[in-house]
Amino acid sequence: MVKVFIQSTNKYPKDQKTIKKSITETLIKNRVGGNIEISVAIVGEVQMDLLSKKYLKDDLAHEVLSFPLEESESPDGVLRLGDIILCWPQVVLAAKRDGVKVEDEVYKLTAHSMEHLLGKHHE
C-alpha cells in the first residue's frame, strides 16, 4: 500500500490526483511495491530558496527538490522513501516555458523526484 502525504498552504493548490498518479506509476515502472510512504510539500519561492541555501548551498531557483530517507524497510515494515518539495511558482513558470499544462509539469517533476528517491540520478 502506498501512502502519499501532501501538504500545502491555501495559497497553492494540491493536485493530489496528479501527484499520486505520478508516484504510483513511477513505483510500478521501477517494480517497487509494499508498504511505502512519501511526503510531498507544495511551497512558495521563499521556502524553496531557504531549502536550497540550507541543503544545496546554492541560490538557484528550483522547481523541485527531493530528500531521500531510507533505503530499506523500517522495523514497522514501512519503506519511507522521503520527501518531495514542489515550488508552485516555479512549476507554473516551467509549464509555461515548456508549453505544457501545469498538471503535466507536476506529473513530470514528481516522477523525476521519485526516481531520485529510488536512487536513480541523472548526470
N, C-alpha and C positions, 0 to 999 in steps of 0.2 A: 504494500500500500504506500502510495506517495502522498505526503502531506506538504502543502505549499503554504507558507505563512506570508501574507502580503501586507505591508504597512505603507501607508501614505497619509499625508495630511489632506484636508478637504480641498486644498489648493490644486492638487494634482490628481487626475483620475487613476483609478485602479483598474487596469484592463485585465481582470482576473482570468477571463476565458482564454485570451491570447497567451498570457504568461503560463498558465497551467498546461495549455496545449503544447507550447514550445518545450517546456520542461519534460512532459510525458513523452513526446515524440523523440526528444534527444536521448532520453534514457532507453527507449526501445531501440533506437538506431545503434546505440552503443552496448546493447544487450546487458543493461544493468537493471536489476529488479530487487525486490524485497521491501523491507520497511525503510523508507527513505524520507528524510526531512530536508527541506530547502527553505531558506528565508529570502524574501525579496522586499527591498525598500525602494520606494519611489521618492526621490528627493529633488530639491532645487539646486541651483548653481552654487550658492553659498556653502551648503552642506557638502556637496561634491568637492568643491575646492578645498575645504578643510580636510576631507579624507585623502585627497590627492597629495596634499602637502605632508600630512602626517605619515602616510604609509608608502607613497611612491616617491616622496621628496621632489615633486615637480609642481609646476604651475600650469600644466596643460589642462585644457577643457576636455573632460572625458564624458562620453555618453554612458558608459557602463564600467563598473569595477566588479571584480569577484574576489571573494576571500574564502578559500577552502578551509574546512575544519578538520575532517577526519579522512583517513584512507581505509579504515576498516570499521566493522560494526562495533558499537559500544556494548557494554555488558547487558544493556536492556534490549539488545537485538536491533537497534535502530542505527542506520547509517546516516549520520548528519553530514551532508556534503558541504554546506557552508552558506555564505550569503552572496546575494546578487544585489548590487546597488545600481539603479537606473536614474540618471539625471534627466528629468522630464523635459526641461527646456532644450537640452542638447539632443534628446531623442527627436523632438519636433524639428529642430534645425537639420538634423541628419536626414530625416524623412524628406524634408523639402529639398535638400541638396541632392538626394538620390532619386527624387521624383517618384516616391512610393507613398503609400498610405502610412500614417503613424502606426497603425496596428501591425503592418508588415515589418516596420522597423523595430517595434517592440519584440516581435517574434524572433527576428534575426539576431538582435542583440542579446536576448535571453538565451537563445540556443548557443551563441558564441560563448557566453559566460558559463553555461552548463558544461561546455567542452573543457573550459579551464578548470572547473570544479572537479571534473572527471580525470584531470591530469594531462589533458592534451593542450599543447601550447603551439602557437604559430611562431615563425622565425622573424 
